[in-house]
Amino acid sequence: MILFIAHPYTNNIAHSIVGKLPFGNWYVTFLVSLCLLQGILYIKQKFENRGIFKYV
């Protein structure tokens, strides 16, 4: 559930980051977005039953 909520935000952040690179293509945006989503999943696992992560 959290991936569906966070995906538009991570995609926009990745697009902004990659837009500043001279070699930015869609697959670089995709990889940056996946890395950001992986970071969110790592944080969710670390704080599994605390705060907002109890509900998503």
C-alpha positions in Angstrom: 0.0 0.0 0.0 2.8 2.4 0.9 4.4 1.9 -2.5 1.2 3.0 -4.3 1.1 6.1 -2.1 4.8 7.0 -2.4 5.3 6.2 -6.1 4.1 9.5 -7.6 6.3 11.5 -5.2 9.4 9.4 -5.8 8.9 9.5 -9.5 8.6 13.3 -9.5 11.7 13.6 -7.3 13.6 11.2 -9.6 12.5 13.1 -12.7 13.7 16.4 -11.1 17.1 14.8 -10.2 17.7 13.2 -13.6 16.5 16.2 -15.5 19.6 18.0 -14.3 21.9 15.3 -15.7 23.2 15.5 -19.2 22.7 11.7 -19.8 19.2 11.4 -18.1 16.9 9.0 -19.9 13.8 7.2 -18.7 15.7 4.2 -17.4 17.9 6.4 -15.2 14.7 8.0 -13.8 13.3 4.5 -13.3 16.4 3.4 -11.4 16.5 6.5 -9.2 12.8 6.0 -8.4 13.3 2.4 -7.5 16.2 3.4 -5.2 14.0 5.9 -3.4 11.2 3.3 -3.0 13.7 0.9 -1.6 14.7 3.5 0.9 11.1 3.9 2.0 10.7 0.2 2.4 13.9 0.0 4.5 12.5 2.8 6.8 9.2 1.0 7.0 10.8 -2.3 8.1 13.0 -0.4 10.6 10.0 1.3 12.2 7.4 -1.4 11.5 4.8 -0.8 14.3 5.4 2.9 15.0 3.7 6.0 13.8 2.1 6.0 10.5 3.7 2.7 9.5 1.1 0.9 11.7 -1.6 1.9 9.2 0.1 1.3 5.8 
